[in-house]
Amino acid sequence: MRRMQKAAIVAGGLLVFAGGAFAGSDWLTGSTEAQLKTLAEIQPGLGTVMIEYGNRYTNTYYAAKGGNWDLAAYQFKEALEIQEVGETTRPGRADALKAFEKAYLTKIEAAIVAKDAAAFEKAFMAGIKGCNGCHAGQGFAYIVYELPAAPPAPLSMKP
């Protein structure tokens, strides 16, 4: 329910923003319904969302490995939020995303909260296998996440 409320708030906010900020725009025209349709059509696909997701997931790992549990928690929270975007904009994939969250992400989150490096490592690596299994199960076996040798963001991973 929380996610649906969030999606409704975001959609409403986009309409208010679009109506005010783009009132003189030549690309967002027509009725509120037509404007909403235009905005819906430009939402990112899951491939775009997954780039951000992968970056956040990777940053979570390196923050935890560096002992910066607060940053790990933040990056993980952001990964979950971007997953919610994918669930909202691509409802056909929502069940798979939610199943991945339940099977893998809850364990990663628990390890972060507990600041348990060993549990985190185990849960994170299991999450990679689950992620790639999900890709294969959805018909995208050629998309394979591998943990990069370094984090993508120029962040200090140490506390």
C-alpha positions as CSV (number, residue, x, y, z in Angstrom):
1,M,0.0,0.0,0.0
2,R,2.8,2.4,0.8
3,R,4.3,2.1,-2.7
4,M,0.9,2.7,-4.3
5,Q,0.4,5.9,-2.2
6,K,3.9,7.0,-3.1
7,A,3.3,6.4,-6.8
8,A,0.0,8.4,-6.6
9,I,1.8,11.3,-4.8
10,V,4.6,11.3,-7.4
11,A,2.1,11.3,-10.3
12,G,0.2,14.1,-8.7
13,G,3.3,16.0,-8.0
14,L,4.4,15.6,-11.6
15,L,1.1,17.0,-12.8
16,V,1.4,20.0,-10.5
17,F,5.0,20.6,-11.5
18,A,4.2,20.1,-15.2
19,G,1.3,22.4,-15.1
20,G,3.2,25.2,-13.3
21,A,6.7,24.8,-14.6
22,F,5.8,24.0,-18.2
23,A,2.7,26.1,-18.7
24,G,4.4,27.9,-21.6
25,S,6.1,24.8,-22.9
26,D,5.4,23.6,-26.4
27,W,6.1,19.9,-25.6
28,L,3.7,19.4,-22.7
29,T,0.3,20.5,-24.0
30,G,-3.3,19.5,-24.0
31,S,-5.6,18.4,-21.2
32,T,-4.4,17.1,-17.9
33,E,-5.1,13.6,-19.2
34,A,-3.0,14.2,-22.3
35,Q,-0.2,15.7,-20.2
36,L,-0.2,12.7,-17.9
37,K,-0.1,10.4,-20.9
38,T,2.9,12.3,-22.2
39,L,4.7,12.1,-18.9
40,A,3.9,8.4,-18.5
41,E,5.4,7.7,-22.0
42,I,8.7,9.2,-21.1
43,Q,9.3,7.2,-17.9
44,P,12.5,5.3,-17.9
45,G,12.5,1.6,-18.8
46,L,13.7,-1.0,-16.4
47,G,17.1,-1.1,-18.2
48,T,17.7,2.5,-17.3
49,V,16.4,2.0,-13.7
50,M,18.7,-1.0,-13.3
51,I,21.8,1.1,-14.1
52,E,21.1,3.3,-11.1
53,Y,20.1,0.2,-9.1
54,G,23.5,-1.5,-9.9
55,N,25.4,1.7,-8.9
56,R,23.6,1.9,-5.6
57,Y,24.0,-1.8,-5.0
58,T,27.7,-1.6,-5.7
59,N,28.1,1.5,-3.5
60,T,26.3,-0.4,-0.7
61,Y,28.9,-3.1,-0.9
62,Y,31.9,-0.9,-0.8
63,A,30.5,1.3,2.0
64,A,29.9,-1.7,4.1
65,K,33.4,-3.1,3.3
66,G,34.8,0.2,4.3
67,G,32.9,0.1,7.6
68,N,30.7,3.0,6.7
69,W,27.5,1.4,7.7
70,D,25.5,4.7,7.6
71,L,26.5,5.2,4.0
72,A,25.7,1.5,3.2
73,A,22.3,2.0,4.8
74,Y,21.7,5.1,2.7
75,Q,22.9,3.6,-0.6
76,F,20.7,0.5,0.1
77,K,17.7,2.7,0.9
78,E,18.2,4.5,-2.4
79,A,18.5,1.2,-4.2
80,L,15.1,0.1,-2.8
81,E,13.6,3.4,-3.8
82,I,14.8,3.0,-7.4
83,Q,13.4,-0.5,-7.4
84,E,10.0,0.9,-6.4
85,V,10.2,3.2,-9.5
86,G,10.7,0.1,-11.6
87,E,7.8,-1.7,-9.9
88,T,5.6,1.3,-10.6
89,T,6.6,2.1,-14.1
90,R,7.0,-1.5,-15.2
91,P,4.2,-3.3,-13.3
92,G,4.7,-6.5,-15.4
93,R,8.1,-6.9,-13.7
94,A,6.8,-5.9,-10.2
95,D,6.2,-9.4,-8.9
96,A,9.8,-10.5,-9.8
97,L,11.3,-7.4,-8.2
98,K,9.2,-7.9,-5.1
99,A,10.2,-11.6,-4.9
100,F,13.9,-10.6,-5.3
101,E,13.5,-8.1,-2.4
102,K,11.9,-10.6,-0.2
103,A,14.4,-13.4,-0.9
104,Y,17.6,-11.4,-0.9
105,L,17.3,-7.8,0.0
106,T,15.8,-8.3,3.5
107,K,18.9,-10.3,4.5
108,I,21.2,-7.6,3.2
109,E,19.3,-4.9,5.1
110,A,19.3,-7.0,8.3
111,A,23.1,-7.4,8.0
112,I,23.5,-3.6,7.5
113,V,21.4,-2.8,10.5
114,A,23.3,-5.3,12.6
115,K,26.6,-4.0,11.2
116,D,27.6,-7.6,10.7
117,A,30.3,-7.8,8.0
118,A,30.2,-11.6,7.7
119,A,26.4,-11.8,7.3
120,F,26.6,-8.8,4.9
121,E,29.1,-10.5,2.7
122,K,27.2,-13.7,2.6
123,A,23.8,-12.0,1.9
124,F,25.3,-9.6,-0.7
125,M,27.0,-12.4,-2.7
126,A,23.7,-14.4,-2.5
127,G,22.0,-11.3,-3.8
128,I,24.3,-11.2,-6.9
129,K,23.4,-14.9,-7.7
130,G,19.7,-14.1,-7.2
131,C,19.9,-11.0,-9.3
132,N,21.5,-12.9,-12.2
133,G,19.0,-15.7,-11.7
134,C,16.2,-13.2,-11.9
135,H,17.6,-11.8,-15.1
136,A,17.8,-15.3,-16.6
137,G,14.2,-16.1,-15.4
138,Q,12.9,-12.9,-17.1
139,G,14.5,-13.8,-20.4
140,F,17.6,-11.6,-20.0
141,A,20.3,-14.2,-19.2
142,Y,22.8,-12.1,-21.1
143,I,22.5,-9.3,-18.5
144,V,25.0,-10.4,-15.8
145,Y,25.9,-8.2,-12.8
146,E,29.4,-8.6,-11.6
147,L,30.8,-6.7,-8.7
148,P,33.1,-4.0,-10.0
149,A,36.6,-3.7,-8.7
150,A,35.8,-0.3,-7.3
151,P,32.7,1.7,-6.5
152,P,31.2,3.8,-9.4
153,A,30.6,6.9,-7.3
154,P,33.4,9.1,-6.1
155,L,32.5,8.7,-2.4
156,S,34.6,8.1,0.6
157,M,33.6,4.6,1.7
158,K,35.2,5.0,5.1
159,P,33.3,6.4,8.0
